[in-house]
Structure formats: C-alpha cells, structure tokens
Amino acid sequence: MIKSCINPHVSLYCNRKMKGALKYIRESLKGLYDQPEIDSFYYLIIDQLLGYSKSDIITKPDTLLSASQFEEVKQIILRLSQFEPIQYILGKTEFYGLPFIVEPGVLIPRFETEELVDCIVNENPVNEPIKILDIGCGSGCIAISLQKSFPNSAVWCCDISDIAIEITNKNARLNSVDIHIGRFDILGNYPFPEGDFGIIVSNPPYVTNKEKEMMSPNVLDYEPGLALFVPDNDPILYYRAILLKSHELLTPGGKIYFEINESFGNEIRQLFISEGFTAEIIRDINGKDRIVKGNKL
C-alpha cells in the first residue's frame, strides 16, 4: 500500500476547473517541491490530459476537467508525493526538441546531455556523411538526436540492457529515424559493430557509490542503478574500456565525446592523452566539467 506524503490539510473536494487543479496540485505538493517545479508539473499534467500548450493553459483557466481526468490528476499527484519522476509517470519527455518515450529501466534524458549533443552538432558539418556510434544508448536520445541533426549519417547505438534496446527502438519509430541498434557490452564479450566510425559518443555510468547519499529520492529510488553507478575504486572504468576499444573502431582523426562526472575531468583527460588522443575539457552551463572530447592522432 502506498503511503502518501501529500499535505493532509488539502481538501478532498476541489474545483474541477483547471485553476482548481492548479490549486490542488500546489497545496498537495507544498513542502515536497519548490513552487516553480510544482507549476511545471501542472503544465505537463494538463498537456497530458488535454493536449493544451502552456499558452492555452494560461488563457483558459476555467476549462473544466471531467471527473475521470481530475481523478487522474489525483493519482499523478499521489505518485509525485512519493518522488516518482514525472517523466516516468507520464511515460514521456522531450530532449533536444524531440519527443521521447521513457520508462523505468532507462535514464531520464537530462539537459547536460543535450549540451553533449549540441557540442557534436556545432563542431561537425551536418550535411556530410559520417558514421557515428553511441555506446550505452539508454532511451536512444543521443543517437536519435544525432541522426536527426546529421541526416546523411549512419548512426549505430548499443546497450547491455534489453529494456534500453526496446525503448530505443520505440523512440526511433516515434521520431521516424533509421538507426542501427544492438546489444553490445563494452566490458564483456558481446561483439561490437565493424569499425570506421568518425565519431564515438558515450554518456556511461559515472556516479560513484559514495555519492549516493547526496542524491535525491526521485533518482536514487527510481532510475536504473546499472546506468548510473560505478565502483568507488575505479570510477573511470567505462571511459578506459571505450578508449581502448576505440583504437579498432575509430577512423584516423576520428573523434570521441564523453559526458563525465565533474570530479574526474582531469583524470579522464590524462587517460585520453595516454591513449594517443588530443583532449579538451568543456564546462557545462553551470560551470562544471561535463564533457571531455578528443581526436585520434
């Protein structure tokens, strides 16, 4: 049985107009989330129920929700009170301007990863044919966004998780892209695709176990640990494995782009150099070391 954290003083009777739903949502989640995030939940929920844009929602506050729709609002708020991510509750999110299905078993795409995609798009000619490999594709957000951005490219992606492969296939169909999807394991014996890639990109697991205590419940209790965590004694093992494998996968002059844990930027940069790559650390919008990129010499 789910124990609700909803404010016990919220009235059981609520006005079923959209503005009544907003009041109910704000009162129910007060103290659990800050108000801007609560209001963002409201816009996402109404869009899910009615297909309304944000401007529709603002200009039509007296729109009446049906009894079943308001009941759905209450069920969503109950789940939010347990800190379940809104993206899993609604089953979708947006990444790089594209729609994506997300379900438990794959990471929820984040803004930092949009910065990784943006870095690749801005640094490479989008109309030239290029072969791209995304290692650890999760929802497929990186691979699909790159296929959309580089229409003449051949994009491959892989993951060890059957759920990730299934959801990536769904998202490829949703976004009408043709990409190559496979089950490969950078730490195991599953075969990788043939080489001659011009770009390899990866957002591998990079959160150490000791960092768990600093993580919020909506991540720690719901998102897949397989895609998040690395051993404290070897936090860069995935980067090392990918760089070693890249010697047979990348073309001469080929590029690698990694999303990283801000604590290990210099360590990963030195790893690039030791494997014969150029190396550059790029900071994200918050000034944190977030991307390491390099060229194969």
Secondary structure, 3 states (H helix, E strand, C coil): CCCCCCCCCCCCCCCCEHHHHHHHHHHHHECCECHHHHHHHHHHHHHHHHCCCHHHHHHCCCCECCHHHHHHHHHHHHHHHCCCCHHHHHCEEEECCEEEECCCCCCCCCHHHHHHHHHHHHHCCCCCCCEEEEECCCCCHHHHHHHHHCCCCEEEEEECCHHHHHHHHHHHHHCCCCCEEEECCCCCCCCCCCCCEEEEEECCCCEEHHHHHHCCHHHHCCCCHHHCEECCCCCCHHHHHHHHHHHHHEEEEEEEEEECCHHHHHHHHHHHHHCCECCEEEECCCCCEEEEEEEEC
